[in-house]
């Protein structure tokens, strides 16, 4: 596992390309999913609905966590520094 991580760290462009390929495959697959049993209008008519929904939800979670962290829960980076300058 460590060799795999080192391999990917040494080749960031290949990792990026692999992620784009996986994303493209997921989007292509979502076009062929059977929509006859969809429960909402958006599922039936918005292409890539669940992909977009997941992306927006992840972005919202990251944004809220960032705001929450900056609103006072985070401390300064030298909080445990005991040196007297």
Backbone as CSV, one residue per row, in Angstrom:
resi,resn,N_x,N_y,N_z,CA_x,CA_y,CA_z,C_x,C_y,C_z
1,UNK,0.823,-1.187,0.000,0.000,0.000,0.000,0.876,1.263,0.000
2,UNK,1.973,1.206,0.740,2.857,2.359,0.795,3.495,2.610,-0.568
3,UNK,3.849,1.528,-1.267,4.422,1.688,-2.601,3.418,2.319,-3.566
4,UNK,2.148,1.948,-3.434,1.114,2.543,-4.281,0.987,4.044,-4.006
5,UNK,0.986,4.428,-2.749,0.885,5.848,-2.399,2.101,6.612,-2.907
6,UNK,3.293,6.040,-2.741,4.503,6.689,-3.260,4.456,6.807,-4.782
7,UNK,3.954,5.781,-5.445,3.825,5.794,-6.897,2.883,6.924,-7.341
8,UNK,1.755,7.057,-6.663,0.787,8.091,-7.030,1.290,9.485,-6.691
9,UNK,2.038,9.613,-5.605,2.618,10.915,-5.264,3.639,11.365,-6.297
10,UNK,4.354,10.421,-6.859,5.368,10.750,-7.855,4.742,11.112,-9.198
11,UNK,3.488,10.756,-9.420,2.817,10.996,-10.698,1.455,11.663,-10.491
12,UNK,1.442,12.938,-10.095,0.150,13.597,-9.837,-0.710,13.770,-11.085
13,UNK,-0.082,13.948,-12.234,-0.863,14.108,-13.469,-1.596,12.821,-13.828
14,UNK,-0.943,11.684,-13.616,-1.584,10.400,-13.901,-2.749,10.166,-12.947
15,UNK,-2.578,10.548,-11.693,-3.651,10.415,-10.709,-4.837,11.300,-11.086
16,UNK,-4.541,12.517,-11.499,-5.591,13.444,-11.910,-6.350,12.903,-13.124
17,UNK,-5.609,12.388,-14.098,-6.232,11.811,-15.282,-7.100,10.610,-14.907
18,UNK,-6.618,9.769,-14.003,-7.400,8.615,-13.551,-8.693,9.037,-12.872
19,UNK,-8.627,10.088,-12.075,-9.843,10.587,-11.411,-10.840,11.129,-12.429
20,UNK,-10.346,11.828,-13.449,-11.238,12.334,-14.490,-11.873,11.190,-15.283
21,UNK,-11.118,10.151,-15.528,-11.660,8.992,-16.239,-12.762,8.326,-15.421
22,UNK,-12.528,8.148,-14.121,-13.550,7.551,-13.253,-14.793,8.441,-13.208
23,UNK,-14.599,9.745,-13.110,-15.729,10.670,-13.112,-16.517,10.569,-14.410
24,UNK,-15.817,10.493,-15.527,-16.493,10.342,-16.817,-17.272,9.044,-16.913
25,UNK,-16.705,7.960,-16.395,-17.410,6.674,-16.405,-18.673,6.725,-15.547
26,UNK,-18.585,7.369,-14.399,-19.770,7.498,-13.539,-20.852,8.312,-14.243
27,UNK,-20.445,9.402,-14.893,-21.428,10.227,-15.598,-22.046,9.481,-16.776
28,UNK,-21.240,8.731,-17.509,-21.783,7.941,-18.622,-22.743,6.869,-18.115
29,UNK,-22.377,6.229,-17.017,-23.263,5.209,-16.451,-24.592,5.817,-16.008
30,UNK,-24.544,7.033,-15.469,-25.785,7.640,-14.978,-26.750,7.967,-16.113
31,UNK,-26.263,8.049,-17.352,-27.163,8.268,-18.480,-27.968,7.016,-18.831
32,UNK,-27.437,5.853,-18.474,-28.076,4.592,-18.841,-28.863,3.942,-17.716
33,UNK,-28.974,4.599,-16.583,-29.735,4.051,-15.465,-31.223,4.127,-15.801
34,UNK,-31.944,3.085,-15.465,-33.385,3.037,-15.710,-34.090,4.083,-14.856
35,UNK,-34.814,4.993,-15.502,-35.490,6.080,-14.797,-36.998,5.873,-14.710
36,UNK,-37.460,4.702,-15.045,-38.902,4.466,-15.029,-39.460,4.400,-13.611
37,UNK,-38.621,4.131,-12.632,-39.087,4.048,-11.244,-38.633,5.237,-10.412
38,UNK,-38.308,6.339,-11.060,-37.869,7.534,-10.339,-39.031,8.085,-9.517
39,UNK,-38.712,8.652,-8.370,-39.744,9.139,-7.453,-40.047,10.624,-7.615
40,UNK,-39.105,11.383,-8.146,-39.306,12.827,-8.256,-39.133,13.279,-9.697
41,UNK,-39.581,14.488,-9.960,-39.446,15.078,-11.277,-37.971,15.246,-11.639
42,UNK,-37.182,15.667,-10.660,-35.767,15.930,-10.919,-35.037,14.655,-11.339
43,UNK,-35.357,13.544,-10.719,-34.709,12.279,-11.078,-35.003,11.892,-12.527
44,UNK,-36.199,12.193,-12.976,-36.601,11.810,-14.328,-36.053,12.753,-15.394
45,UNK,-35.948,14.047,-15.088,-35.690,15.025,-16.134,-34.344,15.741,-16.059
46,UNK,-33.686,15.732,-14.941,-32.395,16.421,-14.822,-31.283,15.407,-15.067
47,UNK,-30.499,15.606,-16.127,-29.407,14.652,-16.365,-28.350,14.764,-15.267
48,UNK,-27.802,13.635,-14.883,-26.776,13.556,-13.833,-27.280,14.085,-12.488
49,UNK,-28.567,13.925,-12.196,-29.138,14.511,-10.985,-28.410,14.061,-9.732
50,UNK,-28.235,12.767,-9.550,-27.622,12.283,-8.309,-26.145,12.624,-8.239
51,UNK,-25.474,12.704,-9.368,-24.077,13.144,-9.368,-23.983,14.607,-8.942
52,UNK,-24.844,15.442,-9.495,-24.864,16.847,-9.109,-25.291,17.026,-7.659
53,UNK,-26.272,16.261,-7.237,-26.743,16.350,-5.859,-25.623,15.983,-4.888
54,UNK,-24.906,14.911,-5.162,-23.803,14.495,-4.304,-22.682,15.512,-4.280
55,UNK,-22.355,16.082,-5.435,-21.311,17.098,-5.501,-21.695,18.337,-4.699
56,UNK,-22.932,18.792,-4.852,-23.389,19.967,-4.107,-23.466,19.689,-2.605
57,UNK,-23.908,18.495,-2.229,-23.971,18.146,-0.812,-22.578,18.099,-0.200
58,UNK,-21.611,17.518,-0.919,-20.238,17.469,-0.419,-19.669,18.884,-0.286
59,UNK,-19.940,19.728,-1.264,-19.485,21.115,-1.189,-20.093,21.859,-0.017
60,UNK,-21.383,21.614,0.238,-22.050,22.253,1.375,-21.457,21.769,2.697
61,UNK,-21.208,20.480,2.813,-20.620,19.945,4.044,-19.233,20.538,4.271
62,UNK,-18.425,20.626,3.221,-17.087,21.201,3.352,-17.182,22.680,3.725
63,UNK,-18.083,23.408,3.089,-18.252,24.828,3.404,-18.709,25.064,4.830
64,UNK,-19.659,24.279,5.290,-20.144,24.420,6.661,-19.053,24.059,7.660
65,UNK,-18.300,22.997,7.388,-17.208,22.608,8.281,-16.133,23.694,8.323
66,UNK,-15.843,24.293,7.180,-14.857,25.371,7.135,-15.344,26.569,7.947
67,UNK,-16.585,26.957,7.749,-17.146,28.074,8.499,-17.159,27.779,9.993
68,UNK,-17.574,26.572,10.360,-17.638,26.187,11.770,-16.252,26.200,12.394
69,UNK,-15.276,25.699,11.668,-13.918,25.691,12.181,-13.362,27.089,12.367
70,UNK,-13.642,27.972,11.428,-13.124,29.340,11.511,-13.917,30.210,12.489
71,UNK,-15.092,29.771,12.889,-15.924,30.599,13.750,-15.528,30.524,15.218
72,UNK,-14.493,29.771,15.527,-14.035,29.781,16.910,-13.604,28.448,17.451
73,UNK,-13.921,27.370,16.769,-13.542,26.068,17.292,-12.058,25.782,17.067
74,UNK,-11.474,26.363,16.016,-10.045,26.179,15.763,-9.237,27.142,16.628
75,UNK,-8.058,26.691,17.027,-7.162,27.572,17.761,-5.994,27.936,16.859
76,UNK,-5.193,28.855,17.308,-4.030,29.239,16.512,-3.049,28.078,16.449
77,UNK,-2.173,28.093,15.479,-1.278,26.956,15.266,-0.230,26.811,16.350
78,UNK,0.108,27.877,17.047,1.118,27.795,18.104,0.489,27.717,19.496
79,UNK,-0.682,27.134,19.588,-1.423,27.070,20.846,-0.627,26.357,21.934
80,UNK,0.050,25.282,21.609,0.790,24.515,22.590,2.241,24.953,22.724
81,UNK,2.630,25.987,22.016,4.001,26.466,22.085,4.224,27.143,23.430
82,UNK,5.215,26.685,24.172,5.452,27.215,25.519,6.681,28.092,25.587
83,UNK,7.275,28.403,24.437,8.470,29.235,24.468,8.097,30.672,24.810
84,UNK,8.925,31.291,25.611,8.689,32.682,26.008,9.620,33.583,25.211
85,UNK,9.070,34.202,24.171,9.895,35.084,23.332,9.821,36.491,23.793
